[in-house]
Amino acid sequence: MSYNGIGLSSAKGSSTSGYVQQSLAFNAKRQNTKTEPKKADTHEQRTFVQDESIISHKARREIEVLVSEYRDTLEDDPAELSDDTIEKKCEEYRNSLLTRKG
């Protein structure tokens, strides 16, 4: 039931079949990393270019966070504004933020 000294001598009582499989974590390229000398001056500098859709999504998300915080302050206001009034004020605030960022 063992293979190259790995595994169980007997599968009895182990709740397994005793079958030995290859480890999927094994990587032959990393096996001799400690014995190989490090290569000097081979560092390549990477430049990452973000997709425009990701950048615009982050900007819209920042605006919506600010609008949500503004909505919270309006809802906590003791003046008891109606839902329609709060929605209109939030829309105006959102539009003002979009014109500032755009």
C-alpha positions in Angstrom: 0.0 0.0 0.0 3.0 2.4 -0.1 4.9 3.9 -3.0 8.5 5.0 -2.5 8.0 5.0 1.2 4.9 7.2 0.9 1.5 6.0 2.0 0.1 3.7 4.5 1.6 0.3 5.3 -2.0 -0.9 5.7 -5.2 0.8 4.8 -7.0 -1.1 7.5 -8.7 1.2 9.9 -7.7 4.4 8.0 -11.1 5.1 6.4 -9.3 5.3 3.0 -8.6 2.8 0.2 -4.9 3.4 0.6 -4.5 4.4 -3.0 -1.5 6.8 -3.4 -2.0 9.7 -5.8 0.3 12.3 -7.2 0.3 15.6 -5.3 -1.2 18.3 -7.4 0.8 20.8 -5.4 4.1 19.4 -6.8 5.8 21.7 -9.2 9.0 20.4 -10.8 10.2 23.9 -11.7 10.3 25.0 -8.0 12.0 21.9 -6.8 15.6 23.2 -7.0 15.1 26.8 -6.2 17.4 26.8 -3.2 20.3 25.2 -5.0 20.2 27.3 -8.1 21.9 30.7 -8.0 19.8 33.7 -8.4 20.0 35.4 -11.7 21.3 39.0 -11.3 19.9 42.0 -13.2 17.1 40.0 -14.9 14.2 41.9 -13.3 11.8 43.2 -15.8 9.7 46.1 -14.8 6.0 45.5 -15.5 3.6 48.2 -16.4 0.0 47.5 -15.8 -2.6 49.2 -17.8 -6.1 49.3 -16.4 -9.1 48.9 -18.6 -11.1 52.1 -19.1 -14.3 50.3 -18.0 -12.7 49.5 -14.6 -11.6 53.1 -14.1 -15.1 54.5 -15.0 -16.7 51.9 -12.7 -14.5 53.0 -9.8 -15.4 56.6 -10.4 -19.1 55.9 -10.5 -18.8 53.8 -7.4 -17.1 56.7 -5.5 -20.0 59.0 -6.6 -22.6 56.5 -5.4 -20.9 56.2 -2.0 -21.0 59.9 -1.6 -24.7 60.0 -2.6 -25.5 57.2 -0.2 -23.8 59.1 2.7 -25.7 62.3 1.7 -29.0 60.3 1.7 -28.2 59.0 5.2 -27.7 62.5 6.5 -31.0 63.6 4.9 -32.8 60.7 6.4 -31.4 61.4 9.8 -32.3 65.1 9.6 -35.0 66.0 12.1 -36.9 67.9 9.4 -38.6 64.7 8.3 -38.3 65.1 4.5 -40.5 63.0 2.3 -39.0 60.2 0.2 -39.7 62.0 -3.0 -37.9 65.1 -1.7 -34.9 63.1 -0.5 -34.8 61.3 -3.9 -34.8 64.6 -5.8 -32.1 66.1 -3.6 -29.9 63.0 -4.1 -30.4 63.1 -7.8 -29.3 66.8 -7.9 -26.3 66.0 -5.7 -25.4 63.1 -8.0 -25.6 65.3 -11.1 -23.5 68.0 -9.5 -20.8 65.4 -8.6 -20.9 64.0 -12.2 -20.4 67.5 -13.7 -17.5 68.1 -11.3 -15.8 64.8 -12.1 -16.6 64.9 -15.8 
